[in-house]
Structure formats: C-alpha cells, structure tokens
Amino acid sequence: MIFPGLRYLGSFEANDSLVFTYVDVPGIVRSGALSIPEPGFIKEYEILKDGASVQVDWHDENQDGGRCKVSFGERVKTFDRCLPEHFGNGWLVARYTSGEHAHSFFAYNYLNENIIQFLENARRVCVRDGFFFVEGCDSWNVHDESGSIVASLDASDASCFLERPYYHVIDNLVFMGGGGLGDNKILHVFSPEEGRLLKSVTWSNHINSLTKAGEDYYFIDHQHLYRLNPAAPENSKALATLPAPSGVSAWRGYEQLWWDGHCLYVASFRGNFIQAYDLDGNPLPSPSIPKGWQVFLYGDSGVSFMANFNIVCLHEEGTFATGPGGILTWKAGQFADPGVMEIEHIQGWSFEPITGKKNKYGYRVRASDPSGEHLDRHAGHHLLALVDRVAPGTINGARIGEKDFNGVLELILITPQRDFLEASHVQYLIDLFGQMCRMPINYRSSNNRDRLSLKIFWQNVNDGEATELIYDSTAMPSI
C-alpha cells in the first residue's frame, strides 16, 4: 500500500521501527504502515544494543537538532547537536546537525570512552569490524579504532556529479569504488581481518547496488542484473537486462537491488519502476507505480527491508526536492498481490481560495477523517503539495507558481470529537509548517518577501463552521 506523507531524505532504525526524516520532521514505519510518531516519540526515543542504550532527543532545548545520551553500565555520556547514524558493537557514530562541525561525523566508543572526530568533508561513515570507512566527494579514508588513517583511496573517476563512490561488503572484504560511467573502474579492496588493502580490481562495470540472496551475491550496473563471481568480479554473469527508462541518455539515475527472502527487486528512480526477479534472473509479475507517483531514491537511501516488509520511498511527480511524498510497503514475496499499489485514502479533503486585499488570495484546506493521526498526516501531505505548487521558495529556485498568492493559509481538521486530535499530531503539522518556512525550503508569498501564515482549526464533523482555533502562526509559536 502507498501511505501519503512527505518526501523523506533519510532513515534510521530505532528498535522495531524505521524512522524517516523530512529535514527534521519524522515519520515512522512499523509493521509495514507509515504513521506520525506517538506522543513523546518525537522528543525522545531509545535504541538498545548489546547491553548499552542511546537516548535520542529529536530537538534539544535550543532547537538545534538532536541530542544523544549514551549509557553503558554506570557510564553516561551526552552529545549535543547530533543524531545517530550507527549504534552497536561498542560504537555510536553520529552526524553533527548544526554548529561549527555541522554535517561532519564523530564516533564514540562506549566501552572505553574513546572519541574519534571525522571532520573531513564526509558524506557518510560506514563501520565494519573495527574500521571506519569515510566517504568523501572523491575519496575514501579508512580509519582504525584509534582514529589513525590506514588507507586513503582515490575515487575521482566519477564522470557524473550525481554518481557517489560506493561501498559494498562481500563475504569478509570491503569493496570501495569511485562511481562514474567510464570504463576501467577501480575497485579498492580492504580486508578488515588483515587490516590492510588487497590488490585492486579493474573492470568496466559500475556496481550500482549489491545484495546477498541465499549463498550468492547479485548486483546491478546501469544495464544488467548479474550473479557475482567473487573470485573474479569482472567475469560475473549477466542474468537479465534491466527495463530501459524512456528518453534516458547515459545516466539512468539511482537504482537499488535487494532481496526479501522470496524475490530480487530492482527499483529505479529515473525509470520509475520496481521489477521483481527470481534468482535466475527471470522477471516476475510486477505492478506499475500509479500515475502521479514516482520512486524516490537518493544515493543508497530510499529502500529498506524490515520486519518482513519491503519499504520504498516515493514522491509526487512534478514536485521539488522537499515536496510531498510517501511510503510504499508490501509483505515479502507478495509484490504481485492485488492492492499493493492501492493508495491509502482519508474520508475527504478539498481546498478553496481565501479572498484577500488587492485581488490577492490565500488558500483554505479542509480534511476530514475519524482518525486524528490519519487526518493530520494526510492534511500535512496535501498542505505541502499545495504550497509547493503555488509558492516561491529557496529550494525551488524562487519559482512563482501563482503570482497573486498572498501566503495566507488555513487548515480545517474535521473529526467527530476534539480529543481525536492529540497534541502530538497537531504539533506534527506545526513542525512541518515551521520547516516549510525555514531554510533550506523557505516558502514565501508570491512577492518573494512576506512569510507564510497558518491557522489550524478543529471542526466537529456535524457542524458547518470551524468551532475552535487551535493554532495561529502569527500569534503563538506552538500549542
């Protein structure tokens, strides 16, 4: 099923849940369903691993984006302005969210309290058997547990800006490459067991995505699905030709391959398809993505498999990078079942103009449903879709969708009872609106100067008028 939400740009596991992020507004997937986190979850949640725990505050008191408190025995250590990327096996790896080192990383060993700072221009830090693999724009640095660099690797053969250096673990070896579309790719090979680089592999393929299924590894390049020959990757056997996106030149866009215990799947961003295969590369029946929706992949994010559910990020076609989106989920091996591409609906929604001064206008969005969580998540989706279409913003290049839009917004939430709207659900809408008005999104009225304003009302399903104002951005910062 497709669950409308936001265009999520990242995710991380929190025990039995997968938490998705829209800048700093979260959504959560449990048992194959997307929802707004329950009361208290946005403020704090806890990850438990191997006798240790990390408590994560989504916002610290200065709203600077995150706090991690690591506990191991009687030892407690707190880090501000950060969110976790990896936790377990003795290490917390976290990304700074603001401040002097914003978007760089650090690692904290909760067994011996050692701290390693990765302050280089890093995109991600991968952890494997006591080594840290730090991806830069055109390089890899491999650090040991003392923080010393044991290998610096070139990845500057990327001929396309959007191609990332890739990182794959095959058996006990780590393979790192430089991306790009040219021939003679170099695969750097590192053995954590031996703590050193092995002989590099040169070949013409780009490992766009790799997965293990049964005893074998499979990968895709920009054209084919392969069964990997670990002893000689350059001699791997092509099993199937991937569907060709229409009008595509050399760059096909991000694509991912994974295995759910029953089928192999290839998801394509630019091709906008998900194709299932058996282990011999034979294509299996695969439904099309519904009109108006598109697979959304970025780097190695956008696809997950958790608790026997496949999870794929989507966005609405024609919207910008921080526009509306959603989550597609299905149970393992059930991709061809009827209803997989069914879109979750609410009872009703509509929008209408609000007449303002000098022939300017705003918009009123009405949404109704007996479930408060359901209602608010869909209302946020439709509000964001509307604003993305009509308002200029930093992220959309100040494109003016409607020249007479004055930035005034009203959201009317219609439920049978007021207490169906929990405070955390309404706070989700307030947080979303706040993010829409801040950098890097920064939507404005059509004059490109005035800020947006939002009023949120609750209306009883049986009444004809809004009965209670529950938020006004011009009068109060929060409920």
LUMZA-532264 format. One record per residue (C-alpha): x, y, z. Coordinates in steps of 0.1 Angstrom, whole numbers, m for minus. Layout:
BEGIN
ATOM     x     y     z
ATOM     X     Y     Z
...
end
This chain:
BEGIN
ATOM     x     y     z
ATOM     0     0     0
ATOM    10    36    m6
ATOM     9    58    25
ATOM     9    96    17
ATOM    34   116    37
ATOM    65   137    29
ATOM    94   133     6
ATOM   118   116    30
ATOM   155   122    25
ATOM   169    97    51
ATOM   160    70    76
ATOM   174    50   105
ATOM   163    20   126
ATOM   150    25   162
ATOM   144   m10   176
ATOM   113   m23   158
ATOM   107     9   139
ATOM   121    26   108
ATOM   122    64   113
ATOM   121    85    82
ATOM   131   122    81
ATOM   119   152    62
ATOM   147   176    72
ATOM   138   174   110
ATOM   102   163   107
ATOM    99   125   113
ATOM    76    97   101
ATOM    77    62   114
ATOM    71    28    98
ATOM    60    m2   120
ATOM    46   m34   106
ATOM    45   m20    71
ATOM    24    11    79
ATOM    35    48    80
ATOM    23    70   108
ATOM    31   101   129
ATOM    52    90   159
ATOM    32    85   190
ATOM    32   111   219
ATOM    67   116   232
ATOM    84    98   204
ATOM    94   129   186
ATOM   110   143   217
ATOM   128   112   228
ATOM   133    75   219
ATOM   158    49   229
ATOM   179    24   209
ATOM   191    m7   228
ATOM   221   m27   216
ATOM   245   m52   233
ATOM   239   m40   269
ATOM   241    m3   260
ATOM   215    23   251
ATOM   213    56   234
ATOM   185    80   242
ATOM   179   104   214
ATOM   161   138   218
ATOM   150   149   184
ATOM   154   186   194
ATOM   175   199   222
ATOM   162   229   242
ATOM   178   253   217
ATOM   161   236   187
ATOM   195   230   173
ATOM   187   195   162
ATOM   193   165   184
ATOM   210   152   215
ATOM   224   117   221
ATOM   228   103   256
ATOM   247    70   257
ATOM   245    47   287
ATOM   267    17   294
ATOM   267     3   330
ATOM   272    34   352
ATOM   288    53   324
ATOM   268    81   308
ATOM   279   104   280
ATOM   258   132   263
ATOM   264   147   229
ATOM   246   178   217
ATOM   236   189   182
ATOM   238   154   167
ATOM   217   124   155
ATOM   228    88   153
ATOM   239    71   121
ATOM   251    38   137
ATOM   249    22   172
ATOM   261   m11   184
ATOM   292   m33   187
ATOM   308    m8   210
ATOM   303    23   189
ATOM   280    53   184
ATOM   285    70   151
ATOM   266   103   148
ATOM   263   132   125
ATOM   265   168   137
ATOM   233   187   128
ATOM   244   222   135
ATOM   273   243   149
ATOM   309   246   138
ATOM   311   210   126
ATOM   276   207   110
ATOM   272   177    88
ATOM   305   161    98
ATOM   307   129   119
ATOM   321   115   151
ATOM   324    80   167
ATOM   322    73   204
ATOM   333    40   219
ATOM   311    34   249
ATOM   334     6   261
ATOM   365    27   266
ATOM   352    63   261
ATOM   374    69   231
ATOM   361    96   207
ATOM   371    99   170
ATOM   363   131   150
ATOM   357   128   113
ATOM   359   164   103
ATOM   368   160    67
ATOM   342   166    40
ATOM   324   134    47
ATOM   291   121    32
ATOM   288    91    54
ATOM   308    68    77
ATOM   305    30    74
ATOM   316     8   103
ATOM   330   m27    97
ATOM   350   m50   121
ATOM   369   m22   139
ATOM   374     1   109
ATOM   356    32    98
ATOM   352    39    60
ATOM   347    76    55
ATOM   332    86    21
ATOM   342   119     7
ATOM   332   136   m26
ATOM   361   120   m45
ATOM   379    98   m20
ATOM   377    72     8
ATOM   397    73    41
ATOM   399    42    62
ATOM   404    48    99
ATOM   412    23   126
ATOM   398    24   161
ATOM   424    48   173
ATOM   414    73   146
ATOM   445    68   125
ATOM   441    68    88
ATOM   454    34    75
ATOM   444    40    38
ATOM   435    69    16
ATOM   418    59   m17
ATOM   411    79   m48
ATOM   375    79   m61
ATOM   379   108   m86
ATOM   369    88  m117
ATOM   333    99  m112
ATOM   322   114  m145
ATOM   287   123  m133
ATOM   281   147  m103
ATOM   253   125   m90
ATOM   273    93   m90
ATOM   285    85   m55
ATOM   315    64   m45
ATOM   301    30   m35
ATOM   308     7    m6
ATOM   299   m30    m5
ATOM   308   m58    18
ATOM   313   m92     1
ATOM   320  m120    25
ATOM   347  m106    47
ATOM   360   m80    23
ATOM   351   m43    18
ATOM   349   m31   m18
ATOM   351     6   m25
ATOM   348    23   m59
ATOM   347    58   m74
ATOM   314    58   m93
ATOM   313    73  m128
ATOM   303    59  m162
ATOM   336    54  m179
ATOM   354    22  m185
ATOM   382     7  m163
ATOM   366    12  m129
ATOM   389     5  m100
ATOM   375   m15   m71
ATOM   396    m9   m40
ATOM   396   m40   m18
ATOM   402   m38    20
ATOM   404   m67    44
ATOM   393   m58    80
ATOM   406   m92    92
ATOM   441   m84    79
ATOM   438   m46    84
ATOM   452   m38    50
ATOM   445   m31    14
ATOM   445   m60   m10
ATOM   451   m59   m47
ATOM   426   m37   m65
ATOM   403   m50   m92
ATOM   399   m32  m125
ATOM   368   m37  m147
ATOM   342   m18  m168
ATOM   312   m23  m146
ATOM   298     1  m120
ATOM   283   m18   m90
ATOM   252     4   m87
ATOM   237   m18   m59
ATOM   246   m52   m44
ATOM   227   m77   m23
ATOM   231  m113   m10
ATOM   205  m138   m17
ATOM   210  m173    m4
ATOM   246  m182    m8
ATOM   252  m159   m38
ATOM   257  m122   m43
ATOM   239  m103   m70
ATOM   245   m68   m83
ATOM   232   m43  m110
ATOM   252   m19  m131
ATOM   234     6  m154
ATOM   221   m21  m178
ATOM   220   m56  m163
ATOM   214   m78  m133
ATOM   244  m101  m125
ATOM   252  m130  m103
ATOM   286  m120   m88
ATOM   317  m141   m92
ATOM   335  m131   m60
ATOM   369  m146   m72
ATOM   368  m126  m104
ATOM   341   m98  m104
ATOM   349   m88  m139
ATOM   338  m122  m151
ATOM   303  m121  m134
ATOM   274  m135  m154
ATOM   246  m111  m166
ATOM   213  m127  m159
ATOM   188  m101  m171
ATOM   187   m68  m190
ATOM   170   m41  m168
ATOM   140   m22  m182
ATOM   150     8  m202
ATOM   136    41  m190
ATOM   122    61  m219
ATOM   143    91  m231
ATOM   173    82  m210
ATOM   208    91  m220
ATOM   239    77  m203
ATOM   228    84  m168
ATOM   199    62  m156
ATOM   196    77  m122
ATOM   198    60   m88
ATOM   188    23   m88
ATOM   188    m2   m60
ATOM   187   m40   m57
ATOM   176   m60   m27
ATOM   163   m94   m16
ATOM   133  m102     7
ATOM   138  m139    10
ATOM   115  m146   m19
ATOM   123  m123   m48
ATOM   151  m100   m60
ATOM   138   m64   m67
ATOM   153   m36   m87
ATOM   139    m1   m80
ATOM   147    28  m104
ATOM   144    65   m96
ATOM   145    79  m132
ATOM   129    48  m147
ATOM   101    49  m121
ATOM    97    12  m118
ATOM   101   m17   m94
ATOM   108   m50  m111
ATOM   109   m84   m94
ATOM   131  m113  m104
ATOM   138  m149   m94
ATOM   173  m160   m85
ATOM   179  m170  m121
ATOM   171  m135  m134
ATOM   137  m143  m148
ATOM   113  m113  m144
ATOM    83  m119  m122
ATOM    49  m101  m124
ATOM    54   m66  m111
ATOM    27   m38  m108
ATOM    33    m3  m122
ATOM    38    27  m100
ATOM     4    46  m100
ATOM     2    78  m121
ATOM    13   109  m102
ATOM    38    90   m80
ATOM    74    83   m86
ATOM   101    61   m69
ATOM   124    84   m49
ATOM   160    72   m43
ATOM   190    92   m32
ATOM   223    75   m31
ATOM   219    43   m11
ATOM   187    55     7
ATOM   151    51    m3
ATOM   147    13     0
ATOM   146    m8    32
ATOM   135   m43    43
ATOM   124   m47    79
ATOM   101   m70    99
ATOM    92   m89    67
ATOM    81   m58    48
ATOM    96   m41    18
ATOM    97    m3    21
ATOM   102    21    m8
ATOM   102    59    m6
ATOM    80    78   m32
ATOM    74   114   m42
ATOM    47   131   m62
ATOM    57   138   m98
ATOM    64   174  m107
ATOM    73   185   m72
ATOM   106   198   m58
ATOM   132   181   m36
ATOM   113   189    m4
ATOM    78   184   m17
ATOM    52   158    m8
ATOM    59   121    m9
ATOM    50    89     8
ATOM    60    53    15
ATOM    51    21    m4
ATOM    52   m11    15
ATOM    44   m48     8
ATOM    50   m81    26
ATOM    79  m103    15
ATOM    70  m122   m17
ATOM    37  m105   m22
ATOM    46   m78   m47
ATOM    22   m92   m73
ATOM    m8   m93   m49
ATOM   m39   m71   m57
ATOM   m39   m39   m37
ATOM    m1   m35   m34
ATOM    m3    m1   m53
ATOM   m36    10   m36
ATOM   m33    45   m21
ATOM   m44    50    15
ATOM   m72    75    15
ATOM   m88    97    40
ATOM  m126   104    43
ATOM  m123   137    24
ATOM  m102   167    16
ATOM  m106   198    m6
ATOM   m91   233    m9
ATOM  m105   267   m19
ATOM   m92   302   m22
ATOM   m95   328     6
ATOM  m101   363    m8
ATOM   m76   389     4
ATOM   m68   425    m3
ATOM   m59   440   m38
ATOM   m71   409   m56
ATOM   m47   387   m37
ATOM   m57   354   m22
ATOM   m47   326     1
ATOM   m59   290     5
ATOM   m81   270    29
ATOM   m75   233    30
ATOM  m102   211    46
ATOM   m95   175    56
ATOM  m118   150    74
ATOM  m113   116    89
ATOM  m122    99   122
ATOM   m86    90   129
ATOM   m66   120   142
ATOM   m32   106   132
ATOM   m45    96    98
ATOM   m61   130    93
ATOM   m31   151   103
ATOM    m6   131    82
ATOM   m28   134    51
ATOM   m35   171    58
ATOM     2   178    60
ATOM     8   160    27
ATOM   m19   180     9
ATOM    m9   213    25
ATOM    27   208    14
ATOM    16   198   m21
ATOM    m4   229   m24
ATOM    23   252   m11
ATOM    49   236   m33
ATOM    28   243   m63
ATOM    18   279   m57
ATOM    46   294   m35
ATOM    82   305   m44
ATOM   109   292   m21
ATOM   147   288   m19
ATOM   146   251   m27
ATOM   125   256   m59
ATOM   146   285   m72
ATOM   120   311   m62
ATOM    97   298   m89
ATOM    64   317   m87
ATOM    35   293   m92
ATOM     7   318   m87
ATOM    16   355   m88
ATOM   m14   366   m66
ATOM    m8   341   m37
ATOM    m5   362    m5
ATOM     9   335    17
ATOM   m23   331    39
ATOM   m31   295    47
ATOM   m59   279    68
ATOM   m62   242    76
ATOM   m95   229    89
ATOM   m93   195   106
ATOM  m127   178   108
ATOM  m132   149   132
ATOM  m162   136   153
ATOM  m145   146   186
ATOM  m119   172   195
ATOM   m99   147   216
ATOM   m93   126   185
ATOM   m67   152   177
ATOM   m38   145   201
ATOM   m14   173   208
ATOM    15   155   192
ATOM    m5   151   160
ATOM   m12   188   158
ATOM    24   195   168
ATOM    35   175   137
ATOM    16   199   115
ATOM    32   229   133
ATOM    66   214   130
ATOM    60   208    93
ATOM    48   243    87
ATOM    79   257   106
ATOM   102   237    84
ATOM    84   249    53
ATOM    92   285    63
ATOM   129   279    73
ATOM   159   273    52
ATOM   166   254    30
ATOM   129   253    20
ATOM   118   288    29
ATOM    85   291    10
ATOM    71   326     8
ATOM    42   346    m7
ATOM    43   354   m44
ATOM    60   388   m37
ATOM    90   367   m25
ATOM    92   387     7
ATOM    63   380    30
ATOM    63   349    52
ATOM    36   324    51
ATOM    10   324    78
ATOM   m11   294    90
ATOM   m42   290   111
ATOM   m53   255   122
ATOM   m90   249   132
ATOM  m108   219   146
ATOM  m143   214   133
ATOM  m169   189   145
ATOM  m179   167   117
ATOM  m216   176   123
ATOM  m211   213   124
ATOM  m210   237    94
ATOM  m184   261   108
ATOM  m149   258   123
ATOM  m155   257   160
ATOM  m121   261   176
ATOM   m88   278   166
ATOM   m60   255   178
ATOM   m30   273   162
ATOM   m22   307   147
ATOM    14   312   135
ATOM    10   349   138
ATOM     1   348   175
ATOM    18   318   190
ATOM    48   297   183
ATOM    33   264   193
ATOM     3   248   210
end
